[in-house]
Amino acid sequence: MLEFSDVLAARERVAETSRHTPLEYSHTFSAMTGADVHLKLETFQRTGAFKIRGATNRIATLSEEARERGIVTASAGNHAQGVALAASRMGVDAKVVMPQDAPISKVKATRSYGAEVVLEGVDYDAAAEYAHELEAKEDRYYLHAFDDDMVMAGQGTIGLEIVEDLPGVDTVVVPIGGGGLISGVATALTGKDSDIRVIGVQAEGASSAARSLRTGELVELDAVDTIADGIATRSIGERTFEVIKERVDEVVTVSDDEIAVALTTLLERGKTLVEGAGAVPLAALLYERFDYGEDETIVPALCGGNIDMNTLTTVIVRGLAETGRYLRLRTVLEDRPGTLEEFVGIIAANDANIYAIQHDRTSRNVAMDDAEVELDLETRGPDHVEELIAALEQAGYEIDVLV
């Protein structure tokens, strides 16, 4: 099993390639939660995520023969970029298999760092199957994204930085995809101070670690479904499962809506952009998915900032809708002059702002003498949304809330 000494040795190997990222106190999230919250900003890491650490450590420890053969790996995006940059710096040929719907920004970045990218499979696990085919066909070394001691050790250098920058830390909250990050971080933290609590967080739609711990056996999901593509794996690794069982105190899950709220709140209040996977530790804290005390010193590890701009738009809208600041509704009006004006007049009287409006007189969903109307509205919170809908319904309109 991975040992603390492995993480210490990894720090020397990754020092020139990876950055020692900031650990910043957050007034905003401390006030919101009552805890003493410090954010580990791994979003400022080279390639925008922690994966450069593990990739560098693994390639640095390969034999010369393995390096000459070249490497192949599979990734949803962040590991791909870490491998591409680390391999390029060490003169190793790298081929990366990514899911067919991998974010365009991550595909482009991986290619820009020097790796050949192959798009194959519906998710990470399918991409990994094809990468193993290439391993055999092209006699390359397969560099696993998480189930590898040297990869885990490299990721664990984050834990060393946290405990050395904040010696009084009580709890560290870490996202879990395949489990390599939390395995390394937990090994580092418990090696430094066995009293530090380690909390793992998964998306509800990719909760293999949480289910595996409940059953005591490694669980592989049939499919994954989450906006947090960076942790969308069907299963954690066999080696990471053993480390998690021994060194992680608790694993919890958060919903996509909660992830969206955490991401948008961090962007608006913390002026920091993360991807879905990077937001899950903060979501677990904000929604109290684990117990913590007042003034407890907590570090959510924000471990990825590589979000596709199209995805970001969707997530922001979802986050605003969840907090009552964006509303999309539908109603049916009589198709006669003045009815739309009357309807939007109620909206204006209740201080909601119209982003967009669609008035369809030809919809097959309504009677010939009616018109279907959809509106996107800016609202001020859940109470305001309730007041607006109540006012419209009191005026006799039937309202369907779409978002």
Secondary structure in CASP SS format (residue, H / E / C, confidence):
PFRMAT SS
TARGET T0000
AUTHOR 0000-0000-0000
METHOD secondary structure of the structure
MODEL  1
M C 1.00
L C 1.00
E C 1.00
F H 1.00
S H 1.00
D H 1.00
V H 1.00
L H 1.00
A H 1.00
A H 1.00
R H 1.00
E H 1.00
R H 1.00
V H 1.00
A C 1.00
E C 1.00
T C 1.00
S C 1.00
R C 1.00
H C 1.00
T C 1.00
P C 1.00
L E 1.00
E E 1.00
Y E 1.00
S C 1.00
H H 1.00
T H 1.00
F H 1.00
S H 1.00
A H 1.00
M H 1.00
T H 1.00
G C 1.00
A C 1.00
D E 1.00
V E 1.00
H E 1.00
L E 1.00
K E 1.00
L E 1.00
E H 1.00
T H 1.00
F H 1.00
Q C 1.00
R H 1.00
T H 1.00
G H 1.00
A E 1.00
F C 1.00
K H 1.00
I H 1.00
R H 1.00
G H 1.00
A H 1.00
T H 1.00
N H 1.00
R H 1.00
I H 1.00
A H 1.00
T C 1.00
L C 1.00
S C 1.00
E H 1.00
E H 1.00
A H 1.00
R H 1.00
E H 1.00
R H 1.00
G C 1.00
I E 1.00
V E 1.00
T E 1.00
A E 1.00
S C 1.00
A C 1.00
G C 1.00
N H 1.00
H H 1.00
A H 1.00
Q H 1.00
G H 1.00
V H 1.00
A H 1.00
L H 1.00
A H 1.00
A H 1.00
S H 1.00
R H 1.00
M C 1.00
G C 1.00
V C 1.00
D C 1.00
A E 1.00
K E 1.00
V E 1.00
V E 1.00
M E 1.00
P C 1.00
Q C 1.00
D C 1.00
A C 1.00
P C 1.00
I H 1.00
S H 1.00
K H 1.00
V H 1.00
K H 1.00
A H 1.00
T H 1.00
R H 1.00
S H 1.00
Y C 1.00
G C 1.00
A C 1.00
E E 1.00
V E 1.00
V E 1.00
L E 1.00
E C 1.00
G C 1.00
V C 1.00
D C 1.00
Y H 1.00
D H 1.00
A H 1.00
A H 1.00
A H 1.00
E H 1.00
Y H 1.00
A H 1.00
H H 1.00
E H 1.00
L H 1.00
E H 1.00
A H 1.00
K H 1.00
E H 1.00
D C 1.00
R C 1.00
Y E 1.00
Y E 1.00
L C 1.00
H C 1.00
A C 1.00
F C 1.00
D C 1.00
D C 1.00
D H 1.00
M H 1.00
V H 1.00
M H 1.00
A H 1.00
G H 1.00
Q H 1.00
G C 1.00
T H 1.00
I H 1.00
G H 1.00
L H 1.00
E H 1.00
I H 1.00
V H 1.00
E H 1.00
D H 1.00
L C 1.00
P C 1.00
G C 1.00
V C 1.00
D C 1.00
T E 1.00
V E 1.00
V E 1.00
V E 1.00
P E 1.00
I C 1.00
G C 1.00
G C 1.00
G C 1.00
G H 1.00
L H 1.00
I H 1.00
S H 1.00
G H 1.00
V H 1.00
A H 1.00
T H 1.00
A H 1.00
L H 1.00
T H 1.00
G H 1.00
K H 1.00
D C 1.00
S C 1.00
D C 1.00
I C 1.00
R E 1.00
V E 1.00
I E 1.00
G E 1.00
V E 1.00
Q E 1.00
A E 1.00
E H 1.00
G H 1.00
A H 1.00
S C 1.00
S H 1.00
A H 1.00
A H 1.00
R H 1.00
S H 1.00
L H 1.00
R H 1.00
T H 1.00
G C 1.00
E C 1.00
L C 1.00
V C 1.00
E C 1.00
L C 1.00
D C 1.00
A C 1.00
V C 1.00
D C 1.00
T C 1.00
I C 1.00
A C 1.00
D H 1.00
G H 1.00
I H 1.00
A C 1.00
T C 1.00
R C 1.00
S C 1.00
I C 1.00
G C 1.00
E H 1.00
R H 1.00
T H 1.00
F H 1.00
E H 1.00
V H 1.00
I H 1.00
K H 1.00
E H 1.00
R H 1.00
V C 1.00
D C 1.00
E E 1.00
V E 1.00
V E 1.00
T E 1.00
V E 1.00
S C 1.00
D H 1.00
D H 1.00
E H 1.00
I H 1.00
A H 1.00
V H 1.00
A H 1.00
L H 1.00
T H 1.00
T H 1.00
L H 1.00
L H 1.00
E H 1.00
R H 1.00
G C 1.00
K C 1.00
T C 1.00
L C 1.00
V C 1.00
E C 1.00
G H 1.00
A H 1.00
G H 1.00
A H 1.00
V H 1.00
P H 1.00
L H 1.00
A H 1.00
A H 1.00
L H 1.00
L H 1.00
Y C 1.00
E C 1.00
R C 1.00
F C 1.00
D C 1.00
Y C 1.00
G C 1.00
E C 1.00
D C 1.00
E C 1.00
T E 1.00
I E 1.00
V E 1.00
P E 1.00
A E 1.00
L E 1.00
C C 1.00
G E 1.00
G C 1.00
N C 1.00
I C 1.00
D C 1.00
M H 1.00
N H 1.00
T H 1.00
L H 1.00
T H 1.00
T H 1.00
V H 1.00
I H 1.00
V H 1.00
R H 1.00
G H 1.00
L H 1.00
A H 1.00
E H 1.00
T C 1.00
G C 1.00
R C 1.00
Y E 1.00
L E 1.00
R E 1.00
L E 1.00
R E 1.00
T E 1.00
V E 1.00
L E 1.00
E E 1.00
D C 1.00
R C 1.00
P C 1.00
G C 1.00
T H 1.00
L H 1.00
E H 1.00
E H 1.00
F H 1.00
V H 1.00
G H 1.00
I H 1.00
I H 1.00
A H 1.00
A H 1.00
N C 1.00
D C 1.00
A C 1.00
N E 1.00
I E 1.00
Y E 1.00
A E 1.00
I E 1.00
Q E 1.00
H E 1.00
D E 1.00
R C 1.00
T C 1.00
S C 1.00
R C 1.00
N C 1.00
V C 1.00
A C 1.00
M C 1.00
D C 1.00
D E 1.00
A E 1.00
E E 1.00
V E 1.00
E E 1.00
L E 1.00
D E 1.00
L E 1.00
E E 1.00
T C 1.00
R C 1.00
G C 1.00
P H 1.00
D H 1.00
H H 1.00
V H 1.00
E H 1.00
E H 1.00
L H 1.00
I H 1.00
A H 1.00
A H 1.00
L H 1.00
E H 1.00
Q H 1.00
A C 1.00
G C 1.00
Y C 1.00
E C 1.00
I C 1.00
D E 1.00
V E 1.00
L C 1.00
V C 1.00
END
